[in-house]
Amino acid sequence: MRLPPLKALRSFEAAARHLSFSKAADELFVTPAAISHQVKALEDWLGITLFKRLNRAVILTKEGQNYLVGVRNGLEVIGAATENVMRQDATGALHVDTLPSFAARWLLPRLSRFREAHPDIDVRLSASDHLTDFNREDVDVVIRYGHGNYPGLRVDKLLTEEVMFPVCSPSLLDGKHPLRSPADLKYHTLLHDDMRIDWQAWLTMAGVTDVDPKKGPSFNDSSMLLTAAMEGQGVALGRSTLAADDLLAGRLAQPFDVQPIQAHHAYYLVSPEEMADRPRIAAFREWILEEASVSSGRFKSRTEQAQYR
C-alpha cells in the first residue's frame, strides 16, 4: 500500500478546509510557506494539481475536491482510532514491582488513595529485589533502592533515605532496663537485617564498646525487622523512609537523641524511556511523587520538632 506522508495530508486537509494557506498555518502552528511546501510535495507525489493558486487565494481543483473527501474520511478514522487506543492505555492494569519492605511499610498504606484518584487503573503490585528486564518481564514500572544509576531508563527520585537510627517499641522506654542512652543497649536484644549499614557501624559512631553488634535475631526483610521491633522483641536500626509512618503513629519510638548515620541512598521510580509518558504510567508517577513529597515533609517536620523539644 502506497501512502503519502501524513504531514502533507494534514496540511492539504487544513488548507482545503480554510481555502487559505495562512489560516491552515495558524491551525497547525507552522508558517504559510511550510504549508505551501507540504502541499506542493503532495502534488508532486500524486502527479496532479490540487489547488489553483490565485493572487490572494487558493481554490480546489476538481481532483482536489475529490481527493479531499477521501483524505478527510481517512484522517477522521485515524483520529478516532488514536483516541480509542489512548483511552485504553489510560485505563486497565498497571504492573508495579517494588521491594518487599517498601511495599509493606510505605506503598501499600497509601495505595488506596491512588485507586480513589484513578479508579480505572488497576495496580498489579509485585515485590522483588532483582534487576528487572523490561523486555522480557511484564512490568511497567519498578521502585528500587540505591544510587539511581539506571542507564537507558527514565529515573525519578522518590524519597531520599537520609538517616538510620535505633527504633523500638515505646514499651521499652520504661521498665526494668529503660533505654535512656546507647549504653543501655547492653540490656536489650539487637535486631538485624541485611542492609549495608549495620549495628557495628552505629555502635562505633555512638562510642559504645561493650555491646556485641552481631548478637540477636536477623531478618532478610526490613519490614519484618520493624514489625519485630514494634512487638517489643528488641531494638532495630530503622531507616527514615520505612520507619517514618510508624514513628509518627507512635507504634515505634526513637529511644536516644543521638546523631544518626547518614544512609546516602534513595528510592527511585524506574521505567523504560519509551513507555515513561504513557497515560497510566504518567498518572502513577505524578501521584507517587506527590505522596513522596508529603511523606518527606511530615517526617522532616517531626524531626525538627523533636530537635527543639
C-alpha positions as CSV (number, residue, x, y, z in Angstrom):
1,M,0.0,0.0,0.0
2,R,1.4,3.3,-1.1
3,L,0.7,6.2,1.3
4,P,1.8,9.8,1.1
5,P,3.4,11.5,4.1
6,L,0.9,12.2,6.9
7,K,2.2,15.7,7.4
8,A,1.4,16.5,3.8
9,L,-2.1,15.1,4.1
10,R,-2.8,17.2,7.2
11,S,-1.5,20.3,5.5
12,F,-3.6,19.7,2.5
13,E,-6.8,19.0,4.5
14,A,-6.4,22.1,6.6
15,A,-5.6,24.3,3.6
16,A,-8.6,22.9,1.7
17,R,-11.0,23.4,4.7
18,H,-9.9,27.0,5.1
19,L,-9.1,27.7,1.4
20,S,-6.2,29.6,2.8
21,F,-2.5,28.6,3.4
22,S,-2.2,31.3,6.1
23,K,-5.2,30.0,8.2
24,A,-4.0,26.4,7.8
25,A,-0.6,27.5,9.0
26,D,-2.2,29.2,12.1
27,E,-4.1,26.0,12.9
28,L,-1.0,23.7,12.6
29,F,1.4,26.2,14.2
30,V,3.7,26.4,11.2
31,T,4.4,29.1,8.6
32,P,2.4,29.6,5.4
33,A,5.5,28.7,3.4
34,A,5.6,25.4,5.2
35,I,2.0,24.6,4.2
36,S,2.8,25.6,0.6
37,H,5.8,23.3,0.6
38,Q,3.9,20.3,2.0
39,V,1.0,20.8,-0.5
40,K,3.4,21.1,-3.4
41,A,5.2,18.0,-2.2
42,L,1.9,16.1,-2.1
43,E,1.0,17.3,-5.6
44,D,4.4,16.1,-6.9
45,W,3.9,12.8,-5.1
46,L,0.4,12.4,-6.7
47,G,1.3,13.8,-10.0
48,I,-1.8,16.1,-10.0
49,T,-2.7,19.6,-9.2
50,L,-4.8,20.0,-6.0
51,F,-5.1,23.8,-5.9
52,K,-5.4,26.7,-8.3
53,R,-3.2,29.5,-6.9
54,L,-4.8,32.9,-7.4
55,N,-3.3,36.3,-6.4
56,R,-4.6,36.2,-2.8
57,A,-6.5,33.0,-2.5
58,V,-6.5,29.3,-3.4
59,I,-9.3,27.1,-4.7
60,L,-9.5,23.4,-5.1
61,T,-9.3,21.8,-8.5
62,K,-11.8,19.1,-9.4
63,E,-9.2,16.5,-8.5
64,G,-8.5,18.3,-5.2
65,Q,-12.2,18.2,-4.3
66,N,-12.5,14.5,-5.0
67,Y,-9.2,13.8,-3.1
68,L,-10.3,15.9,-0.1
69,V,-13.3,13.6,0.6
70,G,-11.2,10.5,1.0
71,V,-8.4,12.3,2.9
72,R,-10.9,13.8,5.4
73,N,-12.6,10.4,6.0
74,G,-9.2,8.8,6.4
75,L,-7.9,11.3,8.9
76,E,-11.2,11.0,10.9
77,V,-10.7,7.2,11.1
78,I,-7.1,7.7,12.2
79,G,-8.1,10.3,14.8
80,A,-10.9,8.1,16.2
81,A,-8.6,5.0,16.4
82,T,-5.9,7.1,18.1
83,E,-8.3,8.4,20.7
84,N,-9.6,4.9,21.3
85,V,-6.2,3.4,21.9
86,M,-5.1,6.3,24.1
87,R,-8.3,5.8,26.2
88,Q,-7.5,2.1,26.6
89,D,-3.9,3.0,27.6
90,A,-5.1,5.4,30.2
91,T,-7.1,2.5,31.9
92,G,-6.6,-1.1,32.7
93,A,-3.8,-2.8,34.5
94,L,-0.5,-1.2,35.7
95,H,2.2,-3.6,36.9
96,V,4.4,-2.1,39.6
97,D,7.3,-4.1,41.0
98,T,9.0,-2.9,44.2
99,L,11.0,-4.0,47.2
100,P,9.0,-6.1,49.7
101,S,9.9,-3.8,52.6
102,F,8.9,-0.6,50.7
103,A,5.6,-2.2,49.6
104,A,4.7,-3.2,53.1
105,R,5.8,-0.1,55.1
106,W,5.2,2.7,52.6
107,L,3.4,2.0,49.4
108,L,0.5,-0.3,50.5
109,P,-0.8,2.1,53.2
110,R,-1.1,4.8,50.5
111,L,-2.3,2.8,47.5
112,S,-6.0,3.3,48.2
113,R,-5.6,7.0,47.5
114,F,-4.3,6.1,44.0
115,R,-7.4,3.9,43.4
116,E,-9.6,6.7,44.5
117,A,-8.0,9.2,42.2
118,H,-7.7,6.7,39.3
119,P,-10.5,4.1,39.6
120,D,-10.0,2.9,36.0
121,I,-6.4,1.9,36.6
122,D,-5.8,-1.5,38.4
123,V,-2.4,-1.7,40.0
124,R,-0.9,-5.1,40.0
125,L,1.7,-5.0,42.7
126,S,4.6,-7.5,43.0
127,A,7.5,-7.5,45.4
128,S,11.1,-8.4,44.5
129,D,14.6,-7.1,44.6
130,H,16.1,-8.5,41.4
131,L,17.1,-6.4,38.4
132,T,14.1,-6.2,36.1
133,D,14.4,-6.9,32.3
134,F,11.6,-4.8,30.9
135,N,12.0,-6.5,27.5
136,R,11.3,-9.9,29.0
137,E,9.1,-9.2,32.0
138,D,5.5,-8.0,32.1
139,V,6.4,-5.0,34.3
140,D,5.6,-1.3,33.6
141,V,7.5,0.5,36.4
142,V,9.7,-0.6,39.3
143,I,10.7,1.1,42.5
144,R,14.3,0.4,43.5
145,Y,16.7,1.5,46.3
146,G,20.2,2.6,45.5
147,H,22.2,5.4,43.8
148,G,19.7,5.8,40.9
149,N,22.2,4.8,38.1
150,Y,20.0,3.0,35.6
151,P,21.3,3.8,32.1
152,G,18.8,4.0,29.3
153,L,15.8,4.2,31.6
154,R,13.6,7.0,32.9
155,V,14.5,7.6,36.6
156,D,12.6,9.7,39.1
157,K,13.8,10.1,42.6
158,L,11.0,9.4,45.1
159,L,12.5,9.5,48.6
160,T,16.0,10.1,50.0
161,E,16.9,7.7,52.7
162,E,18.5,10.3,54.9
163,V,19.4,8.6,58.1
164,M,19.4,5.4,60.2
165,F,18.8,5.3,63.9
166,P,17.7,2.9,66.7
167,V,13.9,2.3,67.0
168,C,11.9,0.2,69.4
169,S,8.5,-0.3,70.9
170,P,7.5,2.5,73.2
171,S,7.2,-0.1,75.9
172,L,11.0,-0.5,76.1
173,L,11.5,3.2,77.0
174,D,10.5,2.2,80.6
175,G,10.7,-0.9,82.6
176,K,13.4,-2.9,84.3
177,H,16.1,-1.5,82.0
178,P,14.8,1.7,80.4
179,L,16.5,2.9,77.3
180,R,18.0,6.3,78.2
181,S,21.4,6.2,76.4
182,P,23.1,4.0,73.9
183,A,25.0,2.2,76.7
184,D,21.6,0.8,77.9
185,L,21.5,-1.4,74.7
186,K,23.6,-4.0,76.6
187,Y,20.4,-4.9,78.4
188,H,18.4,-5.4,75.2
189,T,18.3,-7.6,72.1
190,L,19.6,-6.1,68.9
191,L,17.6,-6.9,65.8
192,H,19.3,-7.2,62.4
193,D,18.5,-7.1,58.7
194,D,20.6,-7.3,55.5
195,M,21.2,-3.6,54.8
196,R,24.6,-2.1,54.1
197,I,24.7,-0.2,57.4
198,D,24.6,-2.4,60.5
199,W,24.8,-2.2,64.3
200,Q,28.6,-2.4,64.2
201,A,28.8,1.0,62.4
202,W,26.2,2.6,64.6
203,L,27.7,1.5,67.9
204,T,31.1,2.6,66.8
205,M,29.7,6.0,65.9
206,A,27.9,6.2,69.3
207,G,31.0,5.2,71.2
208,V,29.6,2.0,72.7
209,T,32.1,-0.7,73.1
210,D,30.5,-3.3,75.5
211,V,27.7,-4.4,73.2
212,D,28.1,-7.4,70.9
213,P,27.0,-6.0,67.4
214,K,26.5,-9.4,65.9
215,K,24.2,-10.9,68.6
216,G,20.5,-11.1,68.1
217,P,17.9,-12.4,65.6
218,S,18.2,-11.5,61.9
219,F,15.6,-10.8,59.2
220,N,16.1,-10.7,55.4
221,D,13.4,-8.1,55.1
222,S,13.3,-4.7,56.7
223,S,9.5,-4.8,57.1
224,M,9.8,-7.9,59.3
225,L,12.6,-6.2,61.2
226,L,10.4,-3.2,62.1
227,T,7.4,-5.5,63.0
228,A,9.6,-7.4,65.4
229,A,10.7,-4.0,67.0
230,M,7.1,-2.9,67.3
231,E,6.2,-6.1,69.1
232,G,8.9,-5.4,71.7
233,Q,11.3,-8.1,70.6
234,G,14.3,-5.8,70.6
235,V,15.9,-2.7,69.2
236,A,16.3,-2.3,65.4
237,L,18.1,0.2,63.2
238,G,15.3,2.0,61.4
239,R,15.6,3.8,58.1
240,S,13.9,7.2,57.8
241,T,11.6,6.2,54.9
242,L,10.4,2.9,56.2
243,A,10.1,3.8,59.9
244,A,8.6,7.3,59.4
245,D,4.9,6.3,59.4
246,D,5.2,4.0,62.5
247,L,7.2,6.7,64.3
248,L,4.5,9.4,63.5
249,A,1.8,7.0,64.6
250,G,3.5,6.1,67.9
251,R,4.0,2.4,67.1
252,L,7.7,2.9,67.2
253,A,9.9,5.3,69.3
254,Q,13.4,6.7,69.0
255,P,15.0,5.9,72.4
256,F,18.0,8.2,72.0
257,D,18.7,11.7,70.8
258,V,21.9,10.6,69.2
259,Q,23.4,11.7,65.8
260,P,22.0,9.2,63.2
261,I,24.1,7.5,60.5
262,Q,23.7,9.1,57.0
263,A,22.5,6.5,54.5
264,H,23.2,8.3,51.2
265,H,20.8,6.2,49.2
266,A,17.3,6.8,47.8
267,Y,14.2,5.2,46.4
268,Y,13.7,5.6,42.6
269,L,10.8,5.1,40.2
270,V,12.2,3.5,37.1
271,S,10.6,2.8,33.7
272,P,11.6,2.3,30.1
273,E,12.1,5.7,28.4
274,E,9.8,4.9,25.5
275,M,7.0,4.0,27.9
276,A,7.5,6.7,30.6
277,D,4.9,9.1,29.3
278,R,2.1,6.6,28.6
279,P,-1.0,7.8,30.4
280,R,-1.2,5.0,33.1
281,I,2.5,5.3,33.9
282,A,2.4,9.1,33.9
283,A,-0.6,9.1,36.2
284,F,1.1,6.8,38.7
285,R,4.3,8.8,38.5
286,E,2.5,12.1,39.3
287,W,0.6,10.5,42.2
288,I,3.6,8.8,43.8
289,L,5.9,11.8,43.5
290,E,3.2,13.9,45.3
291,E,2.9,11.3,48.0
292,A,6.6,11.1,48.4
293,S,6.8,14.9,48.8
294,V,4.1,14.9,51.5
295,S,5.8,12.0,53.3
296,S,9.2,13.7,53.4
297,G,7.6,16.9,54.6
298,R,5.8,15.2,57.5
299,F,8.9,13.3,58.7
300,K,11.1,16.4,58.4
301,S,8.6,18.4,60.4
302,R,8.6,15.7,63.1
303,T,12.4,15.6,63.2
304,E,12.7,19.3,63.6
305,Q,10.1,19.4,66.4
306,A,12.0,16.6,68.2
307,Q,15.2,18.6,68.0
308,Y,13.6,21.7,69.7
309,R,11.9,19.8,72.5
